[in-house]
Amino acid sequence: MYGARSTRSSPPSPRPAPTPARSSRTCPARAGPAPNGPAGRSHTVLSRADEPRSGREPLVSDLAALRPGLRARLAAHPLVPGLGFVAAPGLLGDVPGWLEWWQRGPGGAVRPLLLDLDPEHSAYSDYTHWDWYTLPRETGSRAVAGPYVDYLCSDEYGLTLSEPVTLDGRFVGVAAADVYLRHFEAAVLPALQRLPAPARLVNARGRVAASTDTAHLVGSLTKGPDFGAVLAGPPDGRHADGLRLLPCAGTPLVLVTAES
């Protein structure tokens, strides 16, 4: 997950933020995908069987049950350098907040990313205002945040993909994964280049994540259409101002092309 970041188009001066220094993010148990639903509305759910057996408040130590799965997923997906669970403030009884975050280090070793989240002396204690957290919390849907530059960890441009985690209908945090922008572009640009017209992929905020359109560079903001509404709408998309807007199935990005 990226914290202190800026867009590629106009990087502001670096400032502290809830950055990649985290430890795993998930709830005290095994998290799994919810039953398939409308595109963009998928979320991770936890059952009561995933809670500590004693009925007490969950603690950081309970998140150890998530770690084998997080490590296995990270090892199995070379496109993803880091992933985990970010707990909602107040979820855990022994800390105000927690990021159960694992990342692939030099040589491919998988290791936890640790960060001091003590609000008394940490600039990173409040991660709840970043898009990768606020969008899933507010919409109940998957989200793509970025691209941003991670000043405090990798100095890489990247995206964070996240989705809400719920327990009995209550929001308890987000599950998320980072992707370096250079790897994302390498994966999607060949497909965009095969389209008959310049095209770009934008997130719910209109931020460009990949583009073959020289008028809309990666990191720039596309104004006008309500891309969040497109993602929540029908799978065949919509038309607006001479543009075709098509939601990407399973991923909260919108393909934007000129009308043919």
Contacts in CASP RR format, 6 or more apart in sequence:
PFRMAT RR
TARGET T0000
AUTHOR 0000-0000-0000
METHOD contacts of the structure
MODEL  1
MYGARSTRSSPPSPRPAPTPARSSRTCPARAGPAPNGPAGRSHTVLSRAD
EPRSGREPLVSDLAALRPGLRARLAAHPLVPGLGFVAAPGLLGDVPGWLE
WWQRGPGGAVRPLLLDLDPEHSAYSDYTHWDWYTLPRETGSRAVAGPYVD
YLCSDEYGLTLSEPVTLDGRFVGVAAADVYLRHFEAAVLPALQRLPAPAR
LVNARGRVAASTDTAHLVGSLTKGPDFGAVLAGPPDGRHADGLRLLPCAG
TPLVLVTAES
1 18 0 8 1.000
1 19 0 8 1.000
1 20 0 8 1.000
1 22 0 8 1.000
1 25 0 8 1.000
1 82 0 8 1.000
1 84 0 8 1.000
1 86 0 8 1.000
1 99 0 8 1.000
1 101 0 8 1.000
1 132 0 8 1.000
1 160 0 8 1.000
1 162 0 8 1.000
1 176 0 8 1.000
1 178 0 8 1.000
2 19 0 8 1.000
2 20 0 8 1.000
2 132 0 8 1.000
2 145 0 8 1.000
2 146 0 8 1.000
2 148 0 8 1.000
2 149 0 8 1.000
2 150 0 8 1.000
2 153 0 8 1.000
2 158 0 8 1.000
2 160 0 8 1.000
2 178 0 8 1.000
3 17 0 8 1.000
3 18 0 8 1.000
3 19 0 8 1.000
3 20 0 8 1.000
3 124 0 8 1.000
3 127 0 8 1.000
3 130 0 8 1.000
3 148 0 8 1.000
3 150 0 8 1.000
3 152 0 8 1.000
4 14 0 8 1.000
4 15 0 8 1.000
4 16 0 8 1.000
4 17 0 8 1.000
4 19 0 8 1.000
4 150 0 8 1.000
4 151 0 8 1.000
4 152 0 8 1.000
5 17 0 8 1.000
5 146 0 8 1.000
5 148 0 8 1.000
5 149 0 8 1.000
5 150 0 8 1.000
5 151 0 8 1.000
5 158 0 8 1.000
6 12 0 8 1.000
6 14 0 8 1.000
6 148 0 8 1.000
6 149 0 8 1.000
6 151 0 8 1.000
7 146 0 8 1.000
7 147 0 8 1.000
7 148 0 8 1.000
7 149 0 8 1.000
7 207 0 8 1.000
7 219 0 8 1.000
7 220 0 8 1.000
7 221 0 8 1.000
8 147 0 8 1.000
8 149 0 8 1.000
8 157 0 8 1.000
8 181 0 8 1.000
8 217 0 8 1.000
8 218 0 8 1.000
8 219 0 8 1.000
8 220 0 8 1.000
9 217 0 8 1.000
9 218 0 8 1.000
9 219 0 8 1.000
9 220 0 8 1.000
9 221 0 8 1.000
11 149 0 8 1.000
14 151 0 8 1.000
14 152 0 8 1.000
16 123 0 8 1.000
16 124 0 8 1.000
16 152 0 8 1.000
17 123 0 8 1.000
17 124 0 8 1.000
17 127 0 8 1.000
17 130 0 8 1.000
18 99 0 8 1.000
18 124 0 8 1.000
18 125 0 8 1.000
18 126 0 8 1.000
18 127 0 8 1.000
18 128 0 8 1.000
18 129 0 8 1.000
18 130 0 8 1.000
18 133 0 8 1.000
19 115 0 8 1.000
19 124 0 8 1.000
19 150 0 8 1.000
19 151 0 8 1.000
19 152 0 8 1.000
19 153 0 8 1.000
20 82 0 8 1.000
20 101 0 8 1.000
20 103 0 8 1.000
20 113 0 8 1.000
20 115 0 8 1.000
20 150 0 8 1.000
20 152 0 8 1.000
20 153 0 8 1.000
20 154 0 8 1.000
20 178 0 8 1.000
21 99 0 8 1.000
21 113 0 8 1.000
21 114 0 8 1.000
21 115 0 8 1.000
21 116 0 8 1.000
21 124 0 8 1.000
21 152 0 8 1.000
21 153 0 8 1.000
22 84 0 8 1.000
22 86 0 8 1.000
22 98 0 8 1.000
22 99 0 8 1.000
22 100 0 8 1.000
22 101 0 8 1.000
22 113 0 8 1.000
22 114 0 8 1.000
22 115 0 8 1.000
23 60 0 8 1.000
23 63 0 8 1.000
23 98 0 8 1.000
23 99 0 8 1.000
23 100 0 8 1.000
23 101 0 8 1.000
23 112 0 8 1.000
23 113 0 8 1.000
23 114 0 8 1.000
23 115 0 8 1.000
24 63 0 8 1.000
24 66 0 8 1.000
24 67 0 8 1.000
24 70 0 8 1.000
24 84 0 8 1.000
24 85 0 8 1.000
24 99 0 8 1.000
24 100 0 8 1.000
24 101 0 8 1.000
24 102 0 8 1.000
24 112 0 8 1.000
25 84 0 8 1.000
25 85 0 8 1.000
25 86 0 8 1.000
25 87 0 8 1.000
25 98 0 8 1.000
25 99 0 8 1.000
25 100 0 8 1.000
25 101 0 8 1.000
25 173 0 8 1.000
25 174 0 8 1.000
25 175 0 8 1.000
25 176 0 8 1.000
26 63 0 8 1.000
26 66 0 8 1.000
26 70 0 8 1.000
26 84 0 8 1.000
26 85 0 8 1.000
26 87 0 8 1.000
26 100 0 8 1.000
26 165 0 8 1.000
26 175 0 8 1.000
27 46 0 8 1.000
27 50 0 8 1.000
27 58 0 8 1.000
27 63 0 8 1.000
27 66 0 8 1.000
27 85 0 8 1.000
27 87 0 8 1.000
27 91 0 8 1.000
27 165 0 8 1.000
27 167 0 8 1.000
27 172 0 8 1.000
27 173 0 8 1.000
28 50 0 8 1.000
28 51 0 8 1.000
28 52 0 8 1.000
28 58 0 8 1.000
28 59 0 8 1.000
28 62 0 8 1.000
28 63 0 8 1.000
28 65 0 8 1.000
28 92 0 8 1.000
29 46 0 8 1.000
29 47 0 8 1.000
29 49 0 8 1.000
29 50 0 8 1.000
29 51 0 8 1.000
29 62 0 8 1.000
29 65 0 8 1.000
29 66 0 8 1.000
30 46 0 8 1.000
30 50 0 8 1.000
30 65 0 8 1.000
30 66 0 8 1.000
31 44 0 8 1.000
31 45 0 8 1.000
31 46 0 8 1.000
31 50 0 8 1.000
31 66 0 8 1.000
31 85 0 8 1.000
31 165 0 8 1.000
31 175 0 8 1.000
32 44 0 8 1.000
32 45 0 8 1.000
32 46 0 8 1.000
33 42 0 8 1.000
33 44 0 8 1.000
34 42 0 8 1.000
34 43 0 8 1.000
34 44 0 8 1.000
34 45 0 8 1.000
36 42 0 8 1.000
38 232 0 8 1.000
38 233 0 8 1.000
39 231 0 8 1.000
39 235 0 8 1.000
39 247 0 8 1.000
39 249 0 8 1.000
39 250 0 8 1.000
40 141 0 8 1.000
40 142 0 8 1.000
40 231 0 8 1.000
40 232 0 8 1.000
40 247 0 8 1.000
40 250 0 8 1.000
40 252 0 8 1.000
41 140 0 8 1.000
41 141 0 8 1.000
41 142 0 8 1.000
41 232 0 8 1.000
42 141 0 8 1.000
42 142 0 8 1.000
42 163 0 8 1.000
42 250 0 8 1.000
43 136 0 8 1.000
43 140 0 8 1.000
43 141 0 8 1.000
43 142 0 8 1.000
43 163 0 8 1.000
43 164 0 8 1.000
43 165 0 8 1.000
43 166 0 8 1.000
44 163 0 8 1.000
44 164 0 8 1.000
44 165 0 8 1.000
44 166 0 8 1.000
44 175 0 8 1.000
45 165 0 8 1.000
45 166 0 8 1.000
45 167 0 8 1.000
45 169 0 8 1.000
46 165 0 8 1.000
46 166 0 8 1.000
46 167 0 8 1.000
46 172 0 8 1.000
47 167 0 8 1.000
48 167 0 8 1.000
48 168 0 8 1.000
50 167 0 8 1.000
51 58 0 8 1.000
51 167 0 8 1.000
52 58 0 8 1.000
52 59 0 8 1.000
52 62 0 8 1.000
57 92 0 8 1.000
57 93 0 8 1.000
58 91 0 8 1.000
58 92 0 8 1.000
58 93 0 8 1.000
59 92 0 8 1.000
59 93 0 8 1.000
59 94 0 8 1.000
60 92 0 8 1.000
60 94 0 8 1.000
60 95 0 8 1.000
60 98 0 8 1.000
63 85 0 8 1.000
63 98 0 8 1.000
63 100 0 8 1.000
66 84 0 8 1.000
66 85 0 8 1.000
66 100 0 8 1.000
67 100 0 8 1.000
67 102 0 8 1.000
70 83 0 8 1.000
70 84 0 8 1.000
70 85 0 8 1.000
70 100 0 8 1.000
70 102 0 8 1.000
71 102 0 8 1.000
71 110 0 8 1.000
73 80 0 8 1.000
73 83 0 8 1.000
74 80 0 8 1.000
74 82 0 8 1.000
74 83 0 8 1.000
74 102 0 8 1.000
74 103 0 8 1.000
74 104 0 8 1.000
74 110 0 8 1.000
75 104 0 8 1.000
75 110 0 8 1.000
77 83 0 8 1.000
77 177 0 8 1.000
79 179 0 8 1.000
79 183 0 8 1.000
79 184 0 8 1.000
79 187 0 8 1.000
80 104 0 8 1.000
80 177 0 8 1.000
80 178 0 8 1.000
80 179 0 8 1.000
81 103 0 8 1.000
81 104 0 8 1.000
81 105 0 8 1.000
81 154 0 8 1.000
81 178 0 8 1.000
81 179 0 8 1.000
81 180 0 8 1.000
82 101 0 8 1.000
82 102 0 8 1.000
82 103 0 8 1.000
82 104 0 8 1.000
82 113 0 8 1.000
82 177 0 8 1.000
82 178 0 8 1.000
83 101 0 8 1.000
83 102 0 8 1.000
83 103 0 8 1.000
83 175 0 8 1.000
83 176 0 8 1.000
83 177 0 8 1.000
83 178 0 8 1.000
84 99 0 8 1.000
84 100 0 8 1.000
84 101 0 8 1.000
84 102 0 8 1.000
84 175 0 8 1.000
84 176 0 8 1.000
84 177 0 8 1.000
85 99 0 8 1.000
85 100 0 8 1.000
85 101 0 8 1.000
85 165 0 8 1.000
85 173 0 8 1.000
85 174 0 8 1.000
85 175 0 8 1.000
85 176 0 8 1.000
86 98 0 8 1.000
86 99 0 8 1.000
86 100 0 8 1.000
86 101 0 8 1.000
86 127 0 8 1.000
86 133 0 8 1.000
86 162 0 8 1.000
86 173 0 8 1.000
86 174 0 8 1.000
86 176 0 8 1.000
87 97 0 8 1.000
87 98 0 8 1.000
87 99 0 8 1.000
87 100 0 8 1.000
87 172 0 8 1.000
87 173 0 8 1.000
88 128 0 8 1.000
88 137 0 8 1.000
88 171 0 8 1.000
88 172 0 8 1.000
88 173 0 8 1.000
89 96 0 8 1.000
89 97 0 8 1.000
89 128 0 8 1.000
90 96 0 8 1.000
90 97 0 8 1.000
91 97 0 8 1.000
91 98 0 8 1.000
91 172 0 8 1.000
91 173 0 8 1.000
92 98 0 8 1.000
95 117 0 8 1.000
96 117 0 8 1.000
96 118 0 8 1.000
96 119 0 8 1.000
96 125 0 8 1.000
97 117 0 8 1.000
97 125 0 8 1.000
98 117 0 8 1.000
99 113 0 8 1.000
99 115 0 8 1.000
99 117 0 8 1.000
99 127 0 8 1.000
100 112 0 8 1.000
101 112 0 8 1.000
101 113 0 8 1.000
102 110 0 8 1.000
102 111 0 8 1.000
102 112 0 8 1.000
102 113 0 8 1.000
103 110 0 8 1.000
103 111 0 8 1.000
103 112 0 8 1.000
103 113 0 8 1.000
103 178 0 8 1.000
104 110 0 8 1.000
105 111 0 8 1.000
113 153 0 8 1.000
115 122 0 8 1.000
115 124 0 8 1.000
116 122 0 8 1.000
116 124 0 8 1.000
117 124 0 8 1.000
117 125 0 8 1.000
118 125 0 8 1.000
119 125 0 8 1.000
119 126 0 8 1.000
127 133 0 8 1.000
128 134 0 8 1.000
128 137 0 8 1.000
130 145 0 8 1.000
131 143 0 8 1.000
131 145 0 8 1.000
131 146 0 8 1.000
131 160 0 8 1.000
131 205 0 8 1.000
132 143 0 8 1.000
132 145 0 8 1.000
132 160 0 8 1.000
132 161 0 8 1.000
132 162 0 8 1.000
132 174 0 8 1.000
132 176 0 8 1.000
133 162 0 8 1.000
133 173 0 8 1.000
133 174 0 8 1.000
135 141 0 8 1.000
135 143 0 8 1.000
135 145 0 8 1.000
135 162 0 8 1.000
135 204 0 8 1.000
136 142 0 8 1.000
136 143 0 8 1.000
136 162 0 8 1.000
136 163 0 8 1.000
136 164 0 8 1.000
136 173 0 8 1.000
136 174 0 8 1.000
137 164 0 8 1.000
137 171 0 8 1.000
137 173 0 8 1.000
137 174 0 8 1.000
139 204 0 8 1.000
139 228 0 8 1.000
139 232 0 8 1.000
140 164 0 8 1.000
140 171 0 8 1.000
141 163 0 8 1.000
141 164 0 8 1.000
141 231 0 8 1.000
141 232 0 8 1.000
141 252 0 8 1.000
142 161 0 8 1.000
142 162 0 8 1.000
142 163 0 8 1.000
142 250 0 8 1.000
142 251 0 8 1.000
142 252 0 8 1.000
143 161 0 8 1.000
143 162 0 8 1.000
143 163 0 8 1.000
143 203 0 8 1.000
143 204 0 8 1.000
143 252 0 8 1.000
144 159 0 8 1.000
144 160 0 8 1.000
144 161 0 8 1.000
144 203 0 8 1.000
144 204 0 8 1.000
144 209 0 8 1.000
144 251 0 8 1.000
144 252 0 8 1.000
144 253 0 8 1.000
145 159 0 8 1.000
145 160 0 8 1.000
145 161 0 8 1.000
145 162 0 8 1.000
145 203 0 8 1.000
146 158 0 8 1.000
146 159 0 8 1.000
146 160 0 8 1.000
146 203 0 8 1.000
146 207 0 8 1.000
146 209 0 8 1.000
146 219 0 8 1.000
147 157 0 8 1.000
147 158 0 8 1.000
147 159 0 8 1.000
147 181 0 8 1.000
147 207 0 8 1.000
147 209 0 8 1.000
147 218 0 8 1.000
147 219 0 8 1.000
148 157 0 8 1.000
148 158 0 8 1.000
148 160 0 8 1.000
149 155 0 8 1.000
149 156 0 8 1.000
149 157 0 8 1.000
149 158 0 8 1.000
150 156 0 8 1.000
150 157 0 8 1.000
150 158 0 8 1.000
154 180 0 8 1.000
156 180 0 8 1.000
156 181 0 8 1.000
156 182 0 8 1.000
157 180 0 8 1.000
157 181 0 8 1.000
157 182 0 8 1.000
157 218 0 8 1.000
158 178 0 8 1.000
158 179 0 8 1.000
158 180 0 8 1.000
158 181 0 8 1.000
158 184 0 8 1.000
159 178 0 8 1.000
159 179 0 8 1.000
159 181 0 8 1.000
159 184 0 8 1.000
159 209 0 8 1.000
160 176 0 8 1.000
160 177 0 8 1.000
160 178 0 8 1.000
160 179 0 8 1.000
161 176 0 8 1.000
161 177 0 8 1.000
161 178 0 8 1.000
161 179 0 8 1.000
161 251 0 8 1.000
161 252 0 8 1.000
162 174 0 8 1.000
162 175 0 8 1.000
162 176 0 8 1.000
162 177 0 8 1.000
163 174 0 8 1.000
163 175 0 8 1.000
163 176 0 8 1.000
164 171 0 8 1.000
164 173 0 8 1.000
164 174 0 8 1.000
165 171 0 8 1.000
165 172 0 8 1.000
165 173 0 8 1.000
165 174 0 8 1.000
165 175 0 8 1.000
166 172 0 8 1.000
181 209 0 8 1.000
181 218 0 8 1.000
184 209 0 8 1.000
184 210 0 8 1.000
185 210 0 8 1.000
185 218 0 8 1.000
188 201 0 8 1.000
188 210 0 8 1.000
189 210 0 8 1.000
189 212 0 8 1.000
192 199 0 8 1.000
192 200 0 8 1.000
192 201 0 8 1.000
192 210 0 8 1.000
192 211 0 8 1.000
192 212 0 8 1.000
193 212 0 8 1.000
195 212 0 8 1.000
195 257 0 8 1.000
196 260 0 8 1.000
197 257 0 8 1.000
197 258 0 8 1.000
197 260 0 8 1.000
198 211 0 8 1.000
198 212 0 8 1.000
198 213 0 8 1.000
198 214 0 8 1.000
198 215 0 8 1.000
198 257 0 8 1.000
198 258 0 8 1.000
199 211 0 8 1.000
199 212 0 8 1.000
199 213 0 8 1.000
199 255 0 8 1.000
199 256 0 8 1.000
199 257 0 8 1.000
200 208 0 8 1.000
200 209 0 8 1.000
200 210 0 8 1.000
200 211 0 8 1.000
200 212 0 8 1.000
200 213 0 8 1.000
200 216 0 8 1.000
200 222 0 8 1.000
200 255 0 8 1.000
200 256 0 8 1.000
201 208 0 8 1.000
201 209 0 8 1.000
201 210 0 8 1.000
201 211 0 8 1.000
201 248 0 8 1.000
201 253 0 8 1.000
201 254 0 8 1.000
201 255 0 8 1.000
201 256 0 8 1.000
202 208 0 8 1.000
202 209 0 8 1.000
202 222 0 8 1.000
202 227 0 8 1.000
202 253 0 8 1.000
202 254 0 8 1.000
202 256 0 8 1.000
203 209 0 8 1.000
203 227 0 8 1.000
203 252 0 8 1.000
203 253 0 8 1.000
203 254 0 8 1.000
204 227 0 8 1.000
204 228 0 8 1.000
204 231 0 8 1.000
204 252 0 8 1.000
204 254 0 8 1.000
205 221 0 8 1.000
205 227 0 8 1.000
206 221 0 8 1.000
206 222 0 8 1.000
206 223 0 8 1.000
206 227 0 8 1.000
206 254 0 8 1.000
207 219 0 8 1.000
207 220 0 8 1.000
207 221 0 8 1.000
207 222 0 8 1.000
208 216 0 8 1.000
208 217 0 8 1.000
208 218 0 8 1.000
208 219 0 8 1.000
208 220 0 8 1.000
208 221 0 8 1.000
208 222 0 8 1.000
209 218 0 8 1.000
209 219 0 8 1.000
209 253 0 8 1.000
210 218 0 8 1.000
211 217 0 8 1.000
211 218 0 8 1.000
216 222 0 8 1.000
216 256 0 8 1.000
222 256 0 8 1.000
224 240 0 8 1.000
224 241 0 8 1.000
225 238 0 8 1.000
225 240 0 8 1.000
225 241 0 8 1.000
225 243 0 8 1.000
225 245 0 8 1.000
227 245 0 8 1.000
227 254 0 8 1.000
228 254 0 8 1.000
230 237 0 8 1.000
230 238 0 8 1.000
230 245 0 8 1.000
230 247 0 8 1.000
230 254 0 8 1.000
231 247 0 8 1.000
231 252 0 8 1.000
231 254 0 8 1.000
233 247 0 8 1.000
235 247 0 8 1.000
235 249 0 8 1.000
236 246 0 8 1.000
237 244 0 8 1.000
237 245 0 8 1.000
237 246 0 8 1.000
237 247 0 8 1.000
238 245 0 8 1.000
239 245 0 8 1.000
239 259 0 8 1.000
242 258 0 8 1.000
242 259 0 8 1.000
243 256 0 8 1.000
243 257 0 8 1.000
243 258 0 8 1.000
243 259 0 8 1.000
244 255 0 8 1.000
244 256 0 8 1.000
244 257 0 8 1.000
244 258 0 8 1.000
244 259 0 8 1.000
244 260 0 8 1.000
245 254 0 8 1.000
245 255 0 8 1.000
245 256 0 8 1.000
246 254 0 8 1.000
246 255 0 8 1.000
246 257 0 8 1.000
247 253 0 8 1.000
247 254 0 8 1.000
247 255 0 8 1.000
248 254 0 8 1.000
248 255 0 8 1.000
END
